[in-house]
Amino acid sequence: MSIEAALITLGTVAVRTATKLWLGDHKLAAEVGASAVDQLSGRLAKERDRRKFQRLMDDFAEAVVDRLEPIIDAEFRGLPENEQLAAIEAVRDTFAQAALDDGDLFAADLDAGHLDRSIRGRVPSQTTLLSADGTALYDLLLRECSGYVIEISRGLPAFSANALTELLRRDREMLDGIREVLARLPQRDRSAGFDYDYRQLVARKLDHVEMFGVTLADAGRRYPLSVAYIGLTAATDEVGPVQRVEELLAGTRRVFIRGEAGLGKTTLLQWIAVRSALNDFPPKLAAWNGTIPFFIPLRRYAGRDLPTPEQFLDEVGKYIADEMPPGWVLQKLRDGSAVLLVDGVDELAAGRREEARGWLRDLVSAFPRARVVVTSRPGGAPPQWLRDEQFSVMALQPMSRDDVRLFVARWHAAMQLTRVDDESRRTLGTYQTGLLELIENRGHLRKLAGYPLLCALLCALHQDRRATLPTNRMELYEVALHMLVERRDVERRIATIDGLGRTEKLLLLGDLAYWLIRNGYTDVEIPRAIYRISQRLQAMPQVKASIQDVYRNLLERSGLLREPVDGRVDFVHRTFQEYLAAQDAMNTDDVGTVVQNAHLDQWHEVVVMAVGHASQKQREELLGKLIERGDLHLLVLASMETAPEMNADLRREIQVKTLRLLPPDSMHKAKTIAAAGPYVLDLLANCQPRTTDEVTATIRALAETRLEEALPVIARFASDSRERVFQEILQCMLLFDEQTYGEAVLAKSARTHLAVRDDLTMAAANYLAALNQIDLHLTDGSFYYSYYELFDVSMLRLHEWPESTLAMVDLHIRTTTLGLHDMELNDLRSLKFVDSVVELRLENTRLKSFTGIERWQDTLRRVSSVGLVHVPQALLDDLRARMPHVIVTP
């Protein structure tokens, strides 16, 4: 038998093992050899389907061979062929003889090491007759194939009655998906040890993102980050320019990332962890390749000590922690290869945040070379919280309109992966188009869609409700919970517990959520959660089930609870916890407790949503007592977003108090004020900001409403000569339709000079009517593709453009003066996109020939060369002779 043939038989048995894990049927999976797969094939009625199923299994096996061949060729080329064959056959026999009949083999967090050890424990040693190198090949192939088994089993559609039909209809797609999954695994080599196993585990466990509404099945709600991740944007300070997070990360080793709920902080850390594990950061972050990620969600430590380095594997790698070499984490921290990803400072109680800062301070002091990324909601810690430890600060921004379009497209692409027939896929395409039109045309939806969490909910509800959407955030949560908690089970005819309807479920979940908030918990031990549920169940005699069954139903069917680690339970997102807690607080008329805790940042969203849940009497009492406190006027104003009604006297009182907050003088105040929506537009229009901070914050408050009625007010500041003001006006274009904003705001600017370094500024240049000078700086070499026409300007200056890039530009510009700064050119032929040049200025520019200048023969009147680098005198003399009508200096 050849090596290739032996690998094919090994690939086949690995695929059969993966299929048995996929079944999740312990009795059937325990069958050895081909029995389980043959039984599956036998369920297909048509011979052609049975043949197609077998071909698909063979294709999966070949995908495994494609991964194994390079390993043997690179690592064991010198091993005699007969020993290679013996090792391959020994691995095949090990898999073939392993009876997978233990429940723990089907656990959600099974990893390659766990499967490897389990299989070895079931089969007598196969290495007795192998040489040392043969045994090394056996060990490597067995561990590698264990990883492939897991990835293939998880890459198949959730097993159900019609899973085989779905598998056959999507055979090409499934095969491509499996090949992609295997290709994304780190390539194991002979020296691969614990580093490899840990990387593979991180990549598998964190390479997903919850996409709410896709399906209720746990496996179905999770999609690869490659499908669902949207590159986020952030500002380095409250008034700084907005950049991609990847660009900002490239310049720092320590960063403190702040962002509101639902902006994607946790997803960003997962993305960093997966890129680190796979060594495939984008080019701008290439220096981060070769790192080892440690993901530490602080919510897991709300009730216990913060972890020591030896405990950094508790979140992701606990099943392989016993294989960790002594001092492994400390080594990674010391040599600078560790990336410490600390999520959710705000999820610790306020009294423990100083402890967390001390913990971080000790870590960066002991391990100064380690990379550290920390996240928090803004209320959890101020920007300067880690300044003494030299952390850069980033403020995450809502998604731009283009990012929203991309997010919607990816959400629907993820949905299409779950659909079998072409008709349903076409329907999803129409939903995508319709949703984008709704978002474009409705201000309140544009604002909601800027947050990835809420955008995902909009996508899910738009599909679920046949293209109708809620009009505000409170309604959005309400109908989302209705969909998650009840409708999906009803429509799919999934059996429910007698007496446990939507109302009962929401009451139980609300009670648990409010209890967690009151006690400062983000998660809790499962027995305590069950006890809490049991207390509330005593008032629900209609629920005909055990406490354990009710808990499992809430966990598995609501889509709102999860068990993130062994023995603990929490809500999938704090936003849902806060909404339900606020509802329970008002249901129990607990206004006093809400007011008493309103100053705590962990209660802010609860207060805002409580105003929306409250009856009119409760709302007036709640807002009245908040006003009486005197220190919560911003929170009162933010609560106007959710208040459906209030009496005129209370409204006037809030307006009076609000006037004291205007004009805002910080971006935090601006965003809080903007949350009140249309209510504050007139107030902002009438305020008179004077300082730069006040003007920029006022512009941001107006823009954050996402209402087109705000544009004329923003336009009042368009001609302000202060650079920070102009930059703020520029950044706010991301929150509106480009043309609408450009014509309503930017066209009112008196700005005459613009330095262009990115797409945003390039777009703005098309609307600045007074503009007469543009400096084009090539930074990432991308923006010039985006705009094919730019209006004429008096002066165009190009900075540091490579000649090869100039030749690709498809702009068409008429200019009087063309300046070339800090460039090296063979000649001028690459500047064919510039017309009607009267004066050519070369500053610190090296030029070998004036070939191409003849295109400006009829208009050119002056050429000058200045700076430390000059054009050779001989070239200038030649130009004088060729074009005597042109003045050439020096």
Disulfide bonds with the S-S distance in Angstrom:
none
